[in-house]
Amino acid sequence: MDIMHYQKLLVEKQQKLLKNESTNDNAADVVELDQSKVGRLSRMDALQAQAMSVETKRRQKLELTKIKSALIRVDNNEYGNCLRCGEDISQKRLEIDPAATLCITCANQQEQ
């Protein structure tokens, strides 16, 4: 397995998320409820957009945490091993999600 390839994927994904995080900060700001400035429907749209931005920000933080953890596993020579059973995580799975912590068998068992 080419660990450097996956490390590069993780770092690129991390940088992309950090870049997006800074651009999404304003969208999660508190919505102004001054009715003289915007109508009721516009406020509702703004509240919905704010809620979506907050959720996006939460998911990005979670993904950044997973990436950081994966990079630590790379440094500790533990990357690519399932955290539950210890078997190798397939390269196809790591291509899709380089921060994956479980092999497909353990991930399927966890879902059930």
ROSE-4610 file (N, C-alpha, C; in Angstrom, 1 decimal, always signed):
// ROSE-4610
residu = [M/M/M/D/D/D/I/I/I/M/M/M/H/H/H/Y/Y/Y/Q/Q/Q/K/K/K/L/L/L/L/L/L/V/V/V/E/E/E/K/K/K/Q/Q/Q/Q/Q/Q/K/K/K/L/L/L/L/L/L/K/K/K/N/N/N/E/E/E/S/S/S/T/T/T/N/N/N/D/D/D/N/N/N/A/A/A/A/A/A/D/D/D/V/V/V/V/V/V/E/E/E/L/L/L/D/D/D/Q/Q/Q/S/S/S/K/K/K/V/V/V/G/G/G/R/R/R/L/L/L/S/S/S/R/R/R/M/M/M/D/D/D/A/A/A/L/L/L/Q/Q/Q/A/A/A/Q/Q/Q/A/A/A/M/M/M/S/S/S/V/V/V/E/E/E/T/T/T/K/K/K/R/R/R/R/R/R/Q/Q/Q/K/K/K/L/L/L/E/E/E/L/L/L/T/T/T/K/K/K/I/I/I/K/K/K/S/S/S/A/A/A/L/L/L/I/I/I/R/R/R/V/V/V/D/D/D/N/N/N/N/N/N/E/E/E/Y/Y/Y/G/G/G/N/N/N/C/C/C/L/L/L/R/R/R/C/C/C/G/G/G/E/E/E/D/D/D/I/I/I/S/S/S/Q/Q/Q/K/K/K/R/R/R/L/L/L/E/E/E/I/I/I/D/D/D/P/P/P/A/A/A/A/A/A/T/T/T/L/L/L/C/C/C/I/I/I/T/T/T/C/C/C/A/A/A/N/N/N/Q/Q/Q/Q/Q/Q/E/E/E/Q/Q/Q]
num = [1/1/1/2/2/2/3/3/3/4/4/4/5/5/5/6/6/6/7/7/7/8/8/8/9/9/9/10/10/10/11/11/11/12/12/12/13/13/13/14/14/14/15/15/15/16/16/16/17/17/17/18/18/18/19/19/19/20/20/20/21/21/21/22/22/22/23/23/23/24/24/24/25/25/25/26/26/26/27/27/27/28/28/28/29/29/29/30/30/30/31/31/31/32/32/32/33/33/33/34/34/34/35/35/35/36/36/36/37/37/37/38/38/38/39/39/39/40/40/40/41/41/41/42/42/42/43/43/43/44/44/44/45/45/45/46/46/46/47/47/47/48/48/48/49/49/49/50/50/50/51/51/51/52/52/52/53/53/53/54/54/54/55/55/55/56/56/56/57/57/57/58/58/58/59/59/59/60/60/60/61/61/61/62/62/62/63/63/63/64/64/64/65/65/65/66/66/66/67/67/67/68/68/68/69/69/69/70/70/70/71/71/71/72/72/72/73/73/73/74/74/74/75/75/75/76/76/76/77/77/77/78/78/78/79/79/79/80/80/80/81/81/81/82/82/82/83/83/83/84/84/84/85/85/85/86/86/86/87/87/87/88/88/88/89/89/89/90/90/90/91/91/91/92/92/92/93/93/93/94/94/94/95/95/95/96/96/96/97/97/97/98/98/98/99/99/99/100/100/100/101/101/101/102/102/102/103/103/103/104/104/104/105/105/105/106/106/106/107/107/107/108/108/108/109/109/109/110/110/110/111/111/111/112/112/112]
x = [+0.9/+0.0/+0.9/+0.5/+1.3/+0.8/+1.3/+0.9/+1.0/+2.0/+2.2/+1.1/+0.6/-0.6/-1.8/-2.1/-3.2/-3.0/-1.7/-1.4/-1.6/-1.2/-1.5/-3.0/-3.8/-5.2/-5.8/-5.3/-5.8/-5.5/-4.3/-3.8/-4.6/-4.8/-5.5/-7.0/-7.6/-9.0/-9.0/-8.1/-8.0/-7.9/-7.0/-6.9/-8.1/-8.8/-10.0/-11.1/-11.2/-12.2/-11.9/-10.6/-10.2/-10.5/-10.3/-10.6/-12.1/-12.9/-14.4/-14.9/-14.3/-14.7/-14.6/-13.6/-13.4/-14.5/-14.9/-15.8/-17.3/-17.5/-18.9/-19.2/-18.2/-18.4/-19.5/-19.6/-20.6/-22.0/-22.1/-23.4/-24.1/-23.3/-23.8/-24.1/-23.9/-24.1/-25.6/-25.9/-27.2/-28.0/-29.3/-30.2/-30.8/-30.8/-31.4/-32.9/-33.6/-35.1/-35.8/-35.1/-35.8/-36.7/-38.0/-39.0/-39.0/-38.5/-38.5/-37.4/-36.4/-35.4/-35.7/-36.3/-36.6/-38.0/-38.6/-40.0/-39.9/-41.1/-41.2/-40.6/-40.9/-40.4/-38.9/-38.4/-37.0/-36.3/-36.9/-36.3/-36.3/-37.4/-37.5/-36.5/-36.3/-35.2/-33.8/-33.6/-32.4/-32.1/-33.2/-33.1/-32.8/-33.4/-33.2/-31.7/-31.3/-29.9/-28.9/-29.2/-28.4/-28.3/-29.4/-29.5/-28.6/-28.8/-28.0/-26.5/-26.1/-24.7/-24.2/-24.9/-24.5/-24.3/-25.2/-25.0/-23.8/-23.6/-22.4/-21.2/-21.1/-20.0/-19.7/-20.7/-20.6/-20.0/-20.5/-20.0/-18.6/-18.2/-16.8/-15.9/-16.3/-15.5/-15.3/-16.3/-16.3/-15.3/-15.4/-14.5/-13.1/-12.9/-11.5/-10.9/-11.7/-11.3/-10.9/-11.7/-11.4/-10.1/-9.9/-8.7/-7.5/-7.6/-6.5/-6.1/-7.1/-6.9/-6.2/-6.6/-6.0/-4.5/-4.2/-2.9/-2.0/-2.6/-1.9/-1.6/-2.6/-2.3/-1.2/-1.2/-0.1/+1.3/+1.4/+2.6/+3.0/+2.0/+2.2/+2.3/+2.4/+2.4/+1.2/+0.1/-1.1/-2.2/-1.9/-2.9/-3.2/-4.5/-4.9/-5.3/-5.2/-5.7/-7.0/-7.9/-9.2/-9.0/-9.7/-9.6/-10.3/-11.2/-12.0/-11.3/-11.0/-10.5/-9.0/-8.4/-7.0/-6.6/-7.6/-7.3/-7.1/-6.5/-6.2/-7.6/-7.7/-8.8/-8.5/-9.4/-9.1/-8.8/-7.9/-7.4/-8.6/-9.5/-10.7/-11.4/-11.6/-12.3/-11.6/-10.2/-9.4/-9.4/-9.5/-9.6/-10.9/-12.0/-13.2/-13.2/-12.7/-12.7/-11.3/-10.3/-9.0/-9.0/-10.0/-10.0/-10.8/-11.1/-11.9/-11.1/-11.9/-11.3/-11.6/-12.6/-13.1/-13.0/-12.7/-12.9/-14.4/-14.7/-16.1/-16.9/-16.3/-17.0/-17.4/-16.5/-16.8/-17.7/-17.6/-18.5/-19.9/-20.1/-21.4/-22.0/-21.2/-21.6/-22.1/-21.4/-21.7/-23.0/-23.4/-24.6/-25.8/-25.6/-26.8/-27.1]
y = [-1.2/+0.0/+1.2/+2.2/+3.4/+4.5/+4.4/+5.3/+6.8/+7.1/+8.5/+9.0/+8.2/+8.5/+8.9/+8.1/+8.3/+9.5/+9.7/+10.9/+12.2/+12.1/+13.3/+13.5/+12.5/+12.6/+13.3/+12.8/+13.3/+14.8/+15.2/+16.6/+17.5/+17.0/+17.8/+18.0/+16.9/+17.0/+18.0/+17.9/+18.8/+20.2/+20.5/+21.9/+22.4/+21.6/+22.0/+22.3/+21.5/+21.7/+23.0/+23.2/+24.4/+25.7/+25.6/+26.7/+27.0/+25.9/+26.1/+26.6/+26.1/+26.5/+28.1/+28.7/+30.1/+30.9/+30.3/+31.0/+30.8/+29.7/+29.5/+30.1/+30.8/+31.4/+32.4/+33.3/+34.3/+33.7/+32.7/+32.1/+31.5/+31.2/+30.7/+31.8/+33.0/+34.1/+34.2/+34.8/+35.0/+35.8/+35.4/+36.1/+37.2/+38.4/+39.6/+39.5/+39.8/+39.6/+41.0/+42.0/+43.3/+43.2/+43.3/+43.1/+44.3/+45.4/+46.6/+46.4/+45.6/+45.4/+44.2/+43.1/+42.0/+41.5/+40.9/+40.4/+39.0/+38.5/+37.3/+36.1/+36.0/+34.9/+34.9/+36.1/+36.3/+35.9/+36.2/+35.8/+34.3/+33.7/+32.2/+31.6/+32.1/+31.6/+31.8/+32.9/+33.2/+32.2/+31.9/+31.0/+29.6/+29.2/+27.9/+27.8/+28.8/+28.9/+28.8/+29.5/+29.5/+28.1/+27.5/+26.1/+25.2/+25.3/+24.4/+24.7/+26.0/+26.4/+25.8/+25.9/+25.4/+23.9/+23.2/+21.7/+21.4/+22.1/+21.9/+22.2/+23.2/+23.5/+22.4/+21.8/+20.7/+19.5/+19.2/+18.0/+18.2/+19.5/+19.7/+19.6/+20.0/+19.8/+18.3/+17.6/+16.1/+15.5/+15.9/+15.3/+15.7/+17.0/+17.4/+16.6/+16.3/+15.5/+14.1/+13.5/+12.2/+12.2/+13.3/+13.4/+13.5/+14.4/+14.5/+13.2/+12.4/+11.1/+10.2/+10.2/+9.4/+9.8/+11.1/+11.5/+11.1/+11.1/+10.6/+9.1/+8.3/+6.9/+6.7/+7.6/+7.5/+7.6/+8.7/+8.9/+7.8/+7.1/+5.9/+4.6/+4.6/+3.4/+2.4/+3.0/+2.2/+2.5/+3.3/+3.6/+2.4/+2.3/+1.3/+0.0/+0.0/-1.2/-0.8/-1.8/-1.6/-1.5/-0.5/-0.2/-1.3/-2.0/-3.0/-4.4/-4.9/-6.3/-6.3/-5.2/-5.2/-5.6/-6.0/-6.4/-5.2/-5.4/-4.3/-3.8/-2.5/-1.9/-1.9/-2.3/-2.4/-1.0/-1.1/+0.1/+0.8/+0.1/+0.7/+1.6/+1.0/+1.8/+3.0/+2.9/+4.1/+5.1/+4.7/+5.6/+6.5/+5.8/+6.5/+7.4/+6.9/+7.6/+7.3/+8.2/+7.9/+8.0/+8.5/+8.6/+7.4/+6.4/+5.3/+4.6/+4.2/+3.6/+2.1/+1.7/+0.3/-0.4/-1.7/-2.4/-2.6/-3.0/-3.0/-4.0/-5.1/-6.1/-5.5/-4.8/-4.2/-3.0/-2.3/-1.1/-1.6/-2.7/-3.3/-3.8/-4.4/-5.0/-3.8/-2.7/-1.5/-0.9/-1.0/-0.4/-1.2/-2.5/-3.3/-3.2]
z = [+0.0/+0.0/+0.0/-0.8/-0.9/+0.1/+1.3/+2.4/+2.0/+1.3/+0.9/+0.0/-0.8/-1.7/-0.8/+0.2/+1.0/+1.9/+2.4/+3.2/+2.3/+1.1/+0.2/+0.0/-0.2/-0.3/+1.0/+2.1/+3.4/+3.5/+3.2/+3.4/+2.4/+1.2/+0.2/+0.6/+1.1/+1.6/+2.8/+3.7/+4.9/+4.5/+3.5/+3.0/+2.4/+1.6/+1.0/+2.0/+3.0/+4.1/+4.9/+5.2/+5.9/+5.1/+3.8/+2.9/+2.9/+2.8/+2.8/+4.1/+5.2/+6.5/+6.7/+6.2/+6.3/+5.5/+4.3/+3.5/+4.0/+4.7/+5.2/+6.6/+7.2/+8.5/+8.5/+7.5/+7.5/+7.3/+6.6/+6.4/+7.6/+8.6/+9.9/+10.9/+10.6/+11.5/+11.9/+13.0/+13.5/+12.5/+12.2/+11.3/+12.0/+11.3/+11.9/+11.7/+12.8/+12.8/+12.7/+12.1/+12.0/+10.8/+11.0/+10.0/+9.0/+9.4/+8.5/+7.4/+7.6/+6.7/+5.7/+6.2/+5.3/+5.7/+4.7/+4.9/+5.6/+6.0/+6.8/+6.0/+4.7/+3.9/+3.7/+3.5/+3.4/+4.7/+5.8/+7.1/+7.2/+6.8/+6.9/+6.0/+4.8/+3.9/+4.6/+5.2/+5.8/+7.0/+7.8/+8.9/+8.4/+7.3/+6.7/+6.2/+5.6/+5.1/+6.2/+7.3/+8.5/+9.1/+9.2/+9.8/+8.9/+7.6/+6.7/+6.8/+7.0/+7.2/+8.5/+9.5/+10.8/+10.7/+10.1/+9.9/+9.0/+8.0/+7.1/+7.9/+8.7/+9.5/+10.5/+11.1/+12.0/+11.3/+10.1/+9.4/+8.9/+8.6/+8.2/+9.4/+10.5/+11.7/+12.0/+11.9/+12.1/+11.1/+9.9/+8.8/+9.1/+9.5/+9.8/+11.0/+12.0/+13.1/+12.6/+11.7/+11.2/+10.4/+9.6/+8.8/+9.7/+10.8/+11.7/+12.4/+12.7/+13.3/+12.4/+11.1/+10.1/+9.9/+9.9/+9.7/+10.9/+12.1/+13.3/+13.1/+12.6/+12.3/+11.3/+10.3/+9.3/+10.0/+10.9/+11.6/+12.5/+13.1/+14.0/+13.3/+12.0/+11.2/+11.4/+11.7/+12.0/+10.9/+9.9/+8.9/+8.0/+7.7/+6.8/+7.5/+8.8/+9.6/+10.3/+10.3/+10.9/+12.4/+13.0/+14.4/+15.2/+14.6/+15.4/+15.3/+14.1/+14.0/+13.7/+13.3/+13.0/+11.6/+10.8/+9.4/+8.5/+7.4/+6.4/+5.9/+5.7/+5.1/+3.6/+2.8/+1.3/+0.7/-0.3/-0.9/-1.6/-2.2/-2.8/-1.8/-0.6/+0.5/+0.9/+1.0/+1.3/+0.2/-1.1/-2.2/-2.0/-1.6/-1.5/-0.2/+0.9/+2.1/+2.8/+2.5/+3.1/+4.6/+5.2/+6.7/+7.3/+6.5/+7.0/+8.1/+9.2/+10.3/+10.4/+9.7/+9.8/+8.4/+8.4/+7.1/+6.8/+5.6/+5.2/+6.0/+6.4/+7.2/+8.6/+9.3/+10.6/+10.4/+9.3/+9.1/+8.9/+8.2/+7.9/+9.2/+10.1/+11.4/+12.3/+12.2/+13.1/+12.7/+11.4/+10.9/+11.4/+11.6/+12.0/+13.4]
